Amino acid sequence: MNYEKLVQTVKAAFENADASAVKEHVAIQFNVIGEAEGAFYLEANEGKIAVEPYEYFDRDVIVTADGDVIADIAEGKLGIEKAYLTGKIKAEGNLGKALLLKDVKVKKAVKKAPAKKAPAKKAEAKAPAKAAEKKAPAKKAPAKKAPAKKAAEKKESDK
């Protein structure tokens, strides 16, 4: 996952979130390490969540993690406490404010049906069939010869 896709994923996850339970201003900067390296912030203010691809200099907390871990937290696949306790994220600052994210009610997006991949499957199915057609017919093993002893005995008895 690249940086732009990560920011869009987090933004989409919190787009229609209900942050009315968060009664104070919270600003969390995410420092992303790994493939999606960069920084962005999440701000909860007046019951709404904003996610923007910038650093937030007057932040309450800095969270450092891999992009996939941040995406999992945003999508509700991984709890922020568990991520912190298992070392998947590092946090500096007012950790109590970071935990306020647990009070945000994220509305699950309706998943769209995956794009059809039938042509790829057909191509895969045809490839083995073509390979089978191209195989040469199996060769028969040569007939077994009589053991040398029996052949020698037969020759002697013929004499």
N, C-alpha and C positions, 0 to 999 in steps of 0.2 A: 504494500500500500504506500503510495506517495503522500507527500505533505498536503497537497490540495485535496486529495480524496479523503484524507483523515479529517481535515477541517470541515469538509462538507458532511461527512458521516456524523461528526459530533453536532454540527449545526442542525442537521435533520433530526437527530435524536431528541434534541431539546427544543425544536421549533414550536411545538404546541404544548410544551410542558406547563404544568400548573405549579408555580413557585410561590403561591399565596401563603404557604406555611412558613416560608423564610421571611422573617420579620425585619431582618437587617440587611444592609448592603454587604455583598460578598464578591470578591474579585479573586479569581484563581488563574494564575498563569501556568500553562503547561509547556514545559521544555521537553520536546520530543527528541529521543535519541534513536539511532538506527536508521532504517531505510527512509522513514518519513521525517527526517531531522528538520527542526524548525521550532518556532514558538507561536502560541496563540493563547487567547484568554477566554474565560467563561465568567460572565458577570451576572449575578442575581440582584435585581433591584426592583422594588415595587411590584413584586409578583411575577416578573418576567425574567426570562433568561436571554442573554445575548452572547453569541460566540463570534469572535472576530480574529482574523489572522494577524494579530499584532502582539507585541509585548505590552504588558500592563505595568507601568512603573510604580504605581501606588497600590500594589496588590496586597492581599492578606496572606496568600499562600503561593508557594511555587511547588508544583508537582513535576517530577522528572520521571519519565517512563518511556518505554517502547510504544510506538504508534498503535500496534495491535492491542496492547493492554489498555490504552486509553479508549480505543474504539469499543472494546469489550465492556468497560465501565460505563461508557455513554449509552450503550445499547442494553444495559441491564444484565449482561451475561456474567459480570464479575462485580462484586461489591467493593466499594472503595476501601472499607476497613480490611477486608480479606486481602486485597491487593497490597495494602500497606504492611499488614502483619506477615505476609509471605515474602516480602521484599520485592514484589513486582513493580512497586512504585516507591519513590523517595519523596518526602515532603518536608518543606522548611516553612516556618512561619506559624501562623495561628491555625493549628490543626483542628481546633473546635469549629472554626468557620468552614473548613473543608468538609467536615462531617454534616454540615447543614444541607449538603447536596442530597443526603438520604431522604430529606423531607420533600424533595421535588418529585412531583408525580409526572413521570414521563408517559405520554400516550404512545402506545405501540402503533407503529405504522402498519398499514395493511400491506402484506407482502404481495408483490406482483408475481404472476406466473412466470417461471423462468422461460427465457427465449427458447424456441424449439431448435434442437440441434439434430434434427432428423437427417439432413444431408450428410453430416459428418458420420453419423452412425451407419448410414447406408454405404458410404464409402468404405468404412471399416469392415462392414459385413461383406462387401464385394471383394475386397482385397484378399481375404483368405480363400474365397471360392476360386478366384483367378489363379492363386498360387497352387491350389489343388489341381486345377485343370492342367497346369503346365508340368506337373510332375510326370516323370517317365513311368511307364508301367513297371511294376515290381518284377525283378528278374528271378527266375526259379533257380534254386540251388542245384548244382550238378548232381546227377545220380551218384549214390555212394558206390565205391568200388569194393569188391569183395576183399576181405583182409588178405594180406600177402601169404600167410600160412596156408589158408584154405586153397588159394590159387596154386601154390606149390604142390600141395597134396594131390590136387585134382590132376595136375600135369603128370605126376608120378604114376598115378593109377591108370592114366591113359596109355602109358608106355607098356 
